[in-house]
Amino acid sequence: MPICTNCGVELKEGTSICPLCGSALDGSSNNTENEKDHDYLPVKPVRNNMGKWIWDLFTFLMISGFLVVFAVDFAYGWSIGWSRIPLVAIGYIWLAVTLGVKIRKSIYISLLCEIILLMLFLWALNLLIPGKPWFGKFVFPFLIFTVINLESSVLLIRKFKLRALNIVFVFFISLGVFLLCLEALLNRFLHERLFVSWSMVAFACLLVLSGFIPYFKHRIKKRGIDLEKFLHT
């Protein structure tokens, strides 16, 4: 009884090609022709479910923490007291992560939802924390201005297709305006007056740095140096 010299399987009399490995009895391989005679079904790629598993584990931990905090506070005094802020914080963290995972394909929608969620979280904290209310006078206008300032900078960079030092120039100006607004809102909240002091000095310094950027760019161009190629931008 003949034996395949390639895989060692026993063959029937008169067999010229091994049915297991496709090798001919004379030692040559016939794998290519043998594979062409068969129609193979396409292999479906296996989806990576690691992200879903991590999110499921995160959800389980958040729910467990929520229930533990609630049970401890309720069992101690048969009412909800100190646990209100931790419970709200746990709910906010879970919602923020979930929104980031579910709508991560659209960065603008995701950013808008995260900002709205952050506002709701801070508003809830303002209601739960005793004392002078701070959400309406400070947090809400500060968040609104921060979003407008950030969006304006991004739109300016995209519209004019700015690169390298031009982006740094826009960043310095945006940072200076941000500091002015931050101090003005803080003073309005703490001292009931709208004024600026240290932020004006910081803004002036940033203006000086911003004015130095065009001069620096002109000098390196005069020397024949392409900064954008040098920085790979």
Secondary structure as UniProt FT lines:
FT   TURN            5..7
FT   TURN            13..14
FT   TURN            19..21
FT   STRAND          23..24
FT   TURN            25..26
FT   HELIX           31..36
FT   HELIX           50..77
FT   TURN            82..83
FT   HELIX           84..102
FT   TURN            103..105
FT   HELIX           107..128
FT   HELIX           135..139
FT   HELIX           140..159
FT   TURN            160..161
FT   HELIX           165..191
FT   HELIX           198..222
FT   TURN            223..224
FT   HELIX           227..230
FT   TURN            231..232
//
